[in-house]
């Protein structure tokens, strides 16, 4: 599905939002922003065919030497390609929860986490983020709730913008919108109103970002 040539989300045959391989496929502008023209050739009114420098670096992680695995060398390759071809400075690595668990298991299998805390003292495990040194700076791999299946994004945050063309507006200020709230043992009506603003996203330099496809979602 698309609007004004900007890829919004991967739809079904009817152009509607739908689950894909058991995962919800929600609006995800990153797929059109960080692309080599496979998904979106004309991005922000610029043709990636005419201007290939408007393309992001894409890596097929389903083939050797990665073979679908969420490995440190894959994360490093994404960041290195963004730096080599676009002078990008990767600040974030974004993936699904399944891909994150695969990366976690791979590192733990190599003994990268050390001994866990003793259950007698209160067991602590898991990870809210996995930090890698890529070049001379730390970059954190984070799991995002709704992200396209099998994709891993290497983001240069400085190239990503969120903006609005117009000021917001109050949806209703007449006092006709109420909700019931508890007031001790009683219930009262409370007035509230909605403030509505339309936001848009943009990428100022797609080639400073990279994306991997075909990353395995199969995990324990």
Secondary structure by P-SEA (a helix, b strand, c coil): cccccccccccccccbbbbccccccccccccccccccccccccccccccccccccccccccccccccccccaaaaaaaaaaaaacccccccbbbbcaaaaaaaaaaaaaacccccccccccbbbbbbcbbbbbcccbbbbbbbbccccccbbbbcccccbbbbbcbbbbbccccccbbbbbbcccbbbbbbbbbbbbbbbbbbccccccccccccccccc
